[in-house]
Amino acid sequence: MLLFATSCLAQSSEGPWLFAGFKNNGQNGVYFAVSEDGWHWKLINDGKPVIAPAQAGELMRDPFLQRAPMGGFRMMWTWSWRQPAVAGYSESKDLLHWTPHRQLEVMANESTALNVWAPALYWNEAKRHWLIFWSSTIPGRFPQSQYDKNGLNHRIYATTTRDFRTFTPATLFFDPGYNVIDATLLPADGNKANGRYRLVFKDERKEPEGKHIRLASGASMEGPWSNVTEAFTEPGSEGPASFAMDHGWVVYYDHYQSPGGLTCKQIIVTHAHIDHIAAAQTLKRLTGAPVYYNQLDLPLVKIMDIQAGWLGIPTPEVGPPDADAGNGMKVRFGATEGTILHTPGHTEGSLVLHIPDEKLLLAGDTLFAGSIGRTDLPGGDYPTILRSIQDVLLPLPDETLVIPGHGKNTTIGAEREDNPFLK
């Protein structure tokens, strides 16, 4: 978590990472922070803004900084909360001296647009033009989805330009069927070799889960976008700044709701499939917390490159557990205690965390609503997972809330009654 709102990161092939961000309402301008490793950051310019607003009423929220293909830098930002519905723009050769700030009328063909928020820009080498996209509300559009209390119902719109003077008419860029803002791009494979991308965005709906960050997939930088993921951040998250690093992805974001003073003390990995263990070492580096998982899954860790190949993604950094999470291990957080239960079958080392005082089970990929974990991957065994569920999980109280590794929550009672795999 950064001390200022997240926005845009850039790195040269030989230099440090640069982070452009803002504080408060963006009224003071753009701040820069630098990092040698992408993890530890230091504000420069004695913590003062590097670029200040230049016109009356101008804000500099959500700054987005990019290198230009022929050298120099381009930056865009949110100029205002509502009107004028324009994006801010400036250029620089050295990051210190910037051209006069301009208002880009990227929504000129949509005269009723209420706003232009969080513009992002990317050079499309194949088409030799700049892609610019942002979030806007156009009153009356998408009446089937819910407007928020401020009368906003955003979608992501886009335009293209070669000179930042003339622009193609704004068109709909991304519509998942609900209110979305704060979109950025990630190359799908950690580089730009295969042309596929991920769109990182904020699900702006307050219900049903709160405001989170999600991903969508696209065949190119300009979409089309599909396969929206589950949320991967806590409620009250926005402003993702994403980049590829260390054979994986990093997404910084602003957690604008108070986390309540919580500190990460332990990282429990339910099993060593790539989608459950890939971020463990990164979390350990950020928090200093030890990583625990069952050592019977070490063979899966040793084939992490093969697992990555199944999904066509970079191989993440993984390592052995700092301690073996064996059956009966106690996990404490505050005054609450949970117990690790070994539930092999999905993998040899699969485990769940039972928190009896909260009537809660974190089930990993052992038990799902109406289903069970797959057993066709290395370490999986169908009779074993059935035995784990019957002997370890079903004896728990019916009212125990089950939070699985994928999909919707359920209860032990509901699965005992209706799960077709347990009949």
C-alpha positions in Angstrom: 0.0 0.0 0.0 1.4 3.4 -1.0 1.0 6.6 1.0 -0.5 8.3 -2.0 -3.1 7.3 -4.6 -1.8 4.9 -7.2 -1.5 5.8 -10.8 1.2 4.9 -13.2 4.6 3.2 -13.2 7.4 3.3 -15.7 10.9 1.8 -16.0 13.8 2.1 -18.4 15.8 -1.0 -19.3 18.7 0.3 -17.2 17.2 2.6 -14.6 14.9 2.6 -11.6 11.2 2.4 -11.4 9.3 5.7 -11.4 5.8 6.1 -9.8 3.6 9.0 -10.6 0.8 9.6 -8.1 -1.3 12.2 -6.3 -2.4 13.0 -2.8 -5.8 14.0 -1.4 -7.9 15.5 -4.2 -5.1 16.1 -6.7 -5.2 19.8 -6.0 -1.4 20.1 -5.3 -0.2 18.3 -8.4 1.8 15.1 -9.3 4.3 13.4 -7.0 7.1 11.1 -8.1 8.5 8.2 -6.2 11.4 6.0 -7.3 12.4 2.4 -6.6 15.4 0.2 -7.5 13.4 -3.0 -7.2 9.7 -2.2 -7.7 9.0 -3.0 -4.1 10.5 -0.2 -1.9 9.7 3.4 -2.8 11.0 6.8 -1.9 9.3 10.1 -2.7 11.6 12.6 -4.4 11.7 16.4 -4.4 11.6 16.4 -0.6 8.1 15.0 -0.8 6.7 18.0 -2.7 4.8 17.9 -6.0 7.0 17.7 -9.1 4.3 19.1 -11.4 1.7 21.5 -10.2 -1.7 22.5 -11.6 -1.4 25.4 -14.0 -4.9 26.6 -14.5 -7.8 27.8 -12.3 -9.9 24.8 -11.2 -7.5 22.3 -12.6 -6.9 19.1 -10.6 -4.2 16.5 -11.3 -5.8 13.3 -10.2 -4.9 9.9 -11.6 -1.7 10.9 -13.5 -0.8 8.4 -16.2 2.8 8.6 -17.5 4.1 6.9 -20.6 7.3 6.9 -22.7 6.8 8.1 -26.2 8.2 5.8 -29.0 10.5 8.4 -30.3 11.7 9.6 -26.9 10.3 11.8 -24.2 7.2 11.4 -22.1 3.5 11.9 -22.3 1.2 12.3 -19.3 -2.5 12.5 -18.9 -4.7 13.0 -15.8 -8.2 13.6 -14.5 -8.8 17.4 -14.8 -12.0 17.6 -12.8 -14.7 15.6 -11.1 -17.4 16.6 -13.5 -17.2 19.5 -15.9 -15.3 20.2 -18.1 -15.4 16.6 -19.3 -11.9 16.7 -20.6 -8.6 15.0 -19.8 -5.4 16.8 -18.9 -2.3 16.4 -21.1 1.3 17.5 -21.2 4.7 16.4 -22.7 8.2 16.4 -21.4 11.7 15.5 -22.7 13.2 15.1 -19.2 10.4 14.7 -16.6 11.2 18.0 -15.1 10.1 20.6 -17.8 6.6 20.1 -19.1 4.7 21.8 -21.9 1.6 24.0 -21.0 -1.2 21.9 -19.7 -3.9 21.2 -22.3 -7.5 20.0 -22.1 -8.1 17.1 -24.4 -11.8 16.9 -25.5 -11.7 13.1 -25.8 -15.5 12.9 -25.4 -16.3 15.7 -27.9 -18.8 13.5 -29.8 -20.7 12.7 -26.6 -21.9 16.1 -25.5 -23.9 14.9 -22.5 -21.0 13.1 -20.9 -20.8 14.0 -17.3 -17.1 13.4 -16.7 -13.7 12.0 -17.9 -11.9 10.0 -15.2 -8.6 8.3 -15.0 -7.3 8.5 -18.6 -4.7 5.9 -19.6 -2.6 6.0 -22.8 -0.6 3.3 -24.6 1.4 3.3 -27.9 0.1 0.7 -30.3 3.1 -0.1 -32.4 1.2 -2.3 -34.8 -1.2 0.5 -35.7 1.2 3.4 -35.1 -1.2 5.3 -33.0 -1.9 6.1 -29.3 -4.7 4.3 -27.6 -6.4 6.4 -24.9 -9.2 5.1 -22.7 -11.0 6.4 -19.6 -14.2 6.1 -17.7 -17.3 8.3 -18.3 -21.0 8.4 -17.5 -23.4 9.3 -20.3 -26.9 9.9 -18.8 -29.5 7.4 -20.0 -27.0 4.8 -21.3 -27.1 1.3 -19.8 -30.4 1.8 -17.9 -30.5 -1.9 -17.2 -27.6 -1.5 -14.7 -27.6 0.4 -11.4 -26.6 4.0 -11.1 -24.8 5.0 -7.9 -26.1 7.5 -5.4 -24.3 10.3 -7.3 -26.1 9.4 -10.6 -23.0 7.8 -12.1 -22.9 4.6 -14.1 -19.5 4.4 -15.8 -18.2 2.4 -18.7 -14.7 2.6 -20.3 -14.5 4.6 -23.5 -11.6 5.0 -25.9 -10.2 7.1 -28.7 -7.0 7.0 -30.8 -4.6 9.7 -32.0 -1.3 10.2 -33.6 -0.6 13.8 -32.7 -2.8 14.6 -29.6 -4.5 17.2 -31.7 -7.1 15.2 -33.6 -8.9 12.2 -32.2 -11.1 9.4 -33.5 -14.7 9.6 -32.1 -14.9 8.1 -28.6 -16.3 4.6 -28.7 -17.3 2.0 -26.0 -14.1 0.1 -25.0 -15.3 -2.1 -22.2 -18.7 -2.9 -20.8 -19.0 -5.8 -18.3 -22.6 -5.0 -17.7 -22.0 -2.8 -14.6 -20.3 0.3 -13.3 -16.5 0.3 -13.9 -13.7 2.8 -13.6 -9.8 3.0 -13.4 -8.7 0.6 -16.2 -5.1 -0.1 -17.1 -3.4 -2.8 -19.3 -1.0 -5.7 -18.6 0.7 -7.8 -21.2 -0.8 -11.3 -20.7 2.6 -13.1 -20.7 4.7 -10.6 -18.8 6.0 -9.1 -22.1 4.5 -8.1 -25.4 5.5 -11.1 -27.4 2.2 -12.7 -28.1 0.0 -9.6 -28.3 -2.6 -10.7 -25.6 -3.5 -8.4 -22.8 -5.2 -8.2 -19.4 -7.4 -5.3 -18.6 -7.1 -4.4 -14.9 -10.1 -2.4 -13.7 -12.2 -1.4 -10.7 -15.7 -2.9 -10.3 -17.4 0.3 -9.0 -20.5 -1.5 -7.7 -21.0 -1.2 -4.0 -23.1 -4.4 -4.0 -22.9 -7.3 -3.9 -19.3 -7.6 -2.8 -18.0 -4.0 -2.4 -15.7 -2.2 -4.7 -12.9 -4.4 -5.9 -10.2 -4.8 -8.6 -10.8 -7.5 -11.4 -9.2 -8.6 -14.6 -10.5 -9.2 -18.1 -8.7 -10.8 -21.1 -8.3 -9.6 -24.6 -6.7 -10.8 -27.8 -5.0 -7.5 -28.4 -4.3 -4.2 -26.7 -7.6 -2.9 -28.0 -9.7 -5.9 -27.0 -12.4 -7.2 -27.3 -12.5 -8.1 -23.6 -14.0 -11.2 -22.0 -13.4 -13.7 -19.2 -13.8 -11.3 -16.3 -12.2 -12.8 -13.1 -13.3 -12.9 -9.6 -12.3 -9.9 -7.5 -8.7 -10.2 -6.2 -8.6 -7.3 -3.7 -10.4 -6.4 -0.6 -13.5 -4.1 -0.6 -12.7 -0.4 -1.0 -9.9 -0.8 -3.6 -9.3 1.4 -6.7 -6.7 3.0 -8.9 -4.7 0.0 -10.0 -1.2 0.6 -11.3 0.0 -2.6 -12.9 3.2 -3.9 -14.5 5.1 -7.0 -15.3 8.1 -7.8 -13.1 10.1 -10.9 -11.9 8.3 -13.2 -14.3 4.9 -12.2 -13.0 2.6 -9.3 -12.4 2.4 -6.6 -9.7 -0.7 -4.5 -9.1 -0.4 -1.5 -6.8 -3.7 0.1 -5.8 -5.3 2.5 -3.4 -7.1 0.8 -0.5 -9.2 3.8 0.5 -11.1 2.1 3.3 -9.3 1.7 6.6 -8.0 -1.9 7.1 -8.6 -1.5 10.8 -4.9 -1.7 11.9 -4.5 -5.3 10.8 -1.1 -6.8 10.3 -0.3 -9.9 8.3 1.4 -12.4 10.6 1.2 -15.6 8.6 0.6 -16.6 5.0 -1.3 -19.9 4.8 -1.3 -21.6 1.4 -4.0 -24.3 1.0 -2.2 -26.1 -1.7 0.6 -25.6 -4.2 -1.3 -25.2 -7.5 -0.1 -22.0 -9.2 -3.3 -20.1 -8.7 -3.0 -20.4 -5.0 0.7 -20.1 -4.3 2.0 -17.8 -7.0 1.9 -14.6 -4.9 3.1 -16.1 -1.6 6.7 -15.1 -1.9 5.7 -11.6 -3.0 3.4 -11.3 0.0 6.2 -12.5 2.3 8.6 -9.9 0.9 6.0 -7.1 1.4 4.9 -8.1 4.9 7.7 -10.1 6.4 5.2 -12.9 7.3 6.2 -16.5 7.0 4.7 -18.8 4.4 3.1 -22.1 5.6 1.9 -25.0 3.5 2.0 -28.7 3.7 5.3 -30.2 2.6 3.6 -33.0 0.8 3.0 -30.4 -2.0 6.7 -29.8 -2.5 6.6 -31.9 -5.7 4.1 -29.5 -7.2 6.4 -26.6 -6.3 9.2 -28.2 -8.2 7.1 -28.3 -11.4 5.9 -24.7 -11.1 7.3 -24.0 -14.6 5.1 -26.8 -16.0 2.1 -25.4 -14.1 2.8 -22.0 -15.6 3.0 -23.6 -19.1 -0.5 -25.0 -18.7 -1.8 -21.5 -18.3 0.6 -19.8 -20.7 1.8 -17.4 -18.0 5.3 -16.6 -16.6 6.7 -18.9 -13.9 6.2 -17.2 -10.5 8.8 -17.1 -7.7 8.1 -20.0 -5.3 10.0 -21.6 -2.4 9.7 -24.2 0.3 7.5 -23.4 3.3 8.9 -21.6 6.3 7.2 -24.3 8.3 5.2 -27.4 7.5 1.4 -26.8 7.9 0.6 -30.2 9.3 -2.7 -31.6 10.5 -3.8 -30.0 13.8 -1.5 -26.9 13.5 -2.9 -23.9 15.4 -3.2 -20.5 13.7 -3.9 -17.5 16.0 -5.1 -14.1 14.9 -5.9 -11.8 17.8 -8.0 -13.7 20.3 -9.2 -16.1 17.7 -7.7 -19.5 17.0 -8.0 -21.7 13.9 -6.9 -25.2 13.2 -5.2 -26.6 10.0 -7.0 -29.8 8.8 -5.2 -32.0 6.3 -7.6 -32.9 3.4 -5.6 -34.7 0.7 -7.2 -35.5 -2.6 -7.1 -32.3 -4.7 -3.4 -32.4 -4.0 -1.4 -34.6 -1.6 -0.9 -31.6 0.7 -4.2 -29.9 0.5 -5.4 -28.3 3.7 -8.3 -26.3 5.1 -8.4 -23.8 7.9 -11.2 -24.3 10.4 -12.1 -21.4 12.8 -14.7 -22.9 15.1 -15.5 -19.7 17.1 -16.5 -18.0 13.9 -18.2 -21.1 12.5 -16.0 -20.7 9.4 -14.1 -23.0 7.1 -11.6 -21.7 4.5 -11.8 -24.7 2.2 -9.2 -24.1 -0.5 -10.0 -26.3 -3.4 -11.3 -29.3 -1.4 -15.0 -28.5 -1.3 -17.1 -26.1 -3.4 -20.8 -25.2 -3.6 -22.3 -28.2 -5.3 -18.9 -29.7 -6.3 -15.5 -30.8 -5.1 -11.9 -30.2 -6.1 -10.7 -31.7 -9.4 -8.4 -34.7 -9.1 -7.0 -35.0 -12.6 -3.9 -32.9 -11.9 -0.6 -34.2 -10.4 -1.2 -35.3 -6.8 -5.0 -35.6 -7.2 -6.9 -38.7 -6.2 -10.7 -39.0 -6.4 -11.2 -41.7 -3.6 -8.9 -39.7 -1.3 -10.7 -36.4 -1.7 -14.1 -38.0 -1.0 -12.6 -39.6 2.1 -11.2 -36.3 3.3 -14.6 -34.6 2.9 -16.5 -37.4 4.5 -14.2 -37.9 7.4 -12.9 -34.4 8.1 -15.3 -31.8 6.8 -18.8 -33.3 7.0 -18.5 -33.9 10.8 -18.3 -30.1 11.2 -21.6 -28.3 12.3 -24.1 -27.8 9.5 -24.1 -24.0 10.0 -20.3 -23.8 9.3 -19.8 -21.2 6.5 -17.6 -22.6 3.8 -15.5 -20.1 1.8 -13.9 -22.1 -1.1 -11.0 -21.2 -3.3 -13.3 -20.4 -6.2 -17.0 -19.6 -6.6 -19.7 -18.7 -4.2 -19.8 -19.5 -0.4 -21.9 -22.4 1.0 -22.3 -24.2 4.3 -21.5 -27.7 5.5 -25.2 -28.4 5.9 -26.0 -27.4 2.3 -23.3 -29.6 0.9 -24.2 -32.5 3.0 -27.8 -32.2 1.7 -27.4 -31.3 -1.9 -23.8 -31.9 -3.2 -24.2 -34.6 -5.9 -20.6 -35.8 -5.4 -21.3 -36.7 -1.8 -24.4 -38.9 -2.4 
